[in-house]
Amino acid sequence: RENSRPELIYLGSWTREFAAEFSSTLELYEGQVTVVPAEDVEVRMDPGHLRQIVWNLCENAVKYASVTGGIAVEISFGSRRPFLEVADSGPGIPADMREQIFEPFATGRNGGTGLGLFISRELCECNRAALIHEPRRGGGSVFRIVFADPGRWEG
């Protein structure tokens, strides 16, 4: 695990900048990556780690999404525990794979290493955050980063 260097990040501006860079780098069509407008929220996390985690989640969403489906990066927050979601409209993760997706070398596709979600979860944990998966209603997946409780940030 890398050492974490947490900084204050405003998810509203961070996510818009990230989505623009990601879309440009992967040469995606307009609208394939969307940021759901929400009231801004601040979190503490290593910005390099957050970028690596969200990049991996979005890249997986693009790889696994159907040809016509895009992905949506959705930002919302709870009353005390802010979170960021990456949701896709792909085929979803088969029920028999869901327990294993965060284990090293677990992959559902040929040529995949099965390390992306493992590394992403490790990076979340070293920033006192959690990475959770759940099936998306109507098909696809939702990956949620639940950030450290702002009431417990260290000065």
N, C-alpha and C positions, 0 to 999 in steps of 0.2 A: 504494500500500500504506500502511496505517496503521502507526504505530509500535506495537510490542508492549510491553506492561507486564506481563511474566510474574509470576505469583504462585504460591505453593504451593497446590495444589488436591488435596483427597482425593476421588477419583472415586466412592467408595461413597456418601457423603452428597450430593455434588454431583449425581450422576446421579438419585438418588431424588427430590431436590427439583426437578430439571429435569423429570423425567417427570410429577410431580404438576402442575406449572405448565403444561406442554405439554398434558396431557390435559384439564385444566380449561379452558384457553383455547380449545382446539378442540372442547370439549364432546364428548369421546370417551367411549365406554362403558368401564366397568371391564374391565381385561384386554386392551384393545387396545394399550396400551403397557405392556410389562413390563420390569422390571430384573432381570436374572439375578443372584442373590446370589453374591458372590465376596469373597474376602479383599480388604480395602481396599488401594488403591495410591495413591501420591502422584505427582503430575506437576507440572511447571512450565509454565504457559501463561497468556496473558492471559485472564482469566475472561470478559470481554465477547466476545472472539474465539471462545472455546470454545462459549459459549452460541449465538452466531450460526451457527457451523458445525453444531452438533448440531441446532439448531432447523431449519435448512435440510434436513439429511439426514432428520430425522423427518417434516418436512412433505412432502418428496418421497415418502417411503415411504407416507404416508397417501394422497397423491394417486394414486399408481400401484398401490397394493395392491388386491387384489380386494375386492369388497363384503364378503365374509365374512372375509377375511383381516385380521389386525391387523398391528402391527409389534412388534418386540422390540428393545429397546435392551440389548445384551449387553455386560457389562464383564468383561474378563479381562486378564491381563498375562503377558508373557513373563518370562524370568528377568532380563533386563537392559533390555528395551525395553517399557515399558507401552503398552497400546493400549486404545481404546474402539471398540466396533463398534455400528453401527446396521444391523440386518438386517430385511428385510421378506419377506412371502410373496406379493408381487405377481407380475406377469408377467415381471419381469427386464428387462434391457437387451438389445435385439437385438444379435447378434454384430457386425453391420455398423456399429453406433453406438458400441461400447465404446472404440474408439481416440479418439473425438472428445468424449466426455462432459465432459471438463474444459476444453475449448476454449470461448472466448466464443461465445455465440449458438447453441450446439449444443443442440437440444431435440427431444424425441420427442413433444411434445404441442402441440396448437393452443393459442395464447394464452400459452405459456411464453416467457420471455425467453432462456433458455439461459445465464443468468449465475450462477445459484445455486451450481452445482458449481465453476465457475471461481473465483468469489469465495471459496468455502470452501477450495479448494486454496491460493489465494494467502494466506489468513489462516493456514492451517497452516504454510506455508513461512516466513512472517515470524515464526513461533514455533518454528522449527527442528523442525517435525513434518512428517509426510507423510500424505497422504490417498490411499487406495488403494481400488479397487473390484474385486470378484470376484463371479462368479455364485454364488448360494446353491444348495447341493445340494437338490434337490427343487423348485426354482423360487424366483424372487425375486433379491434382490441383497444383498450385504454391503458396506458402506462401513466402512473401518477407518482410524481416526486412530492413527498410530504416533507417540508422543511422543518428544521429545528424550531421549537417553540420560541417565539420572539421574547416571551417573558423570562426565558432562561439564558438569553445571550450573555456571554461573558464580556466585560468591558475591555 
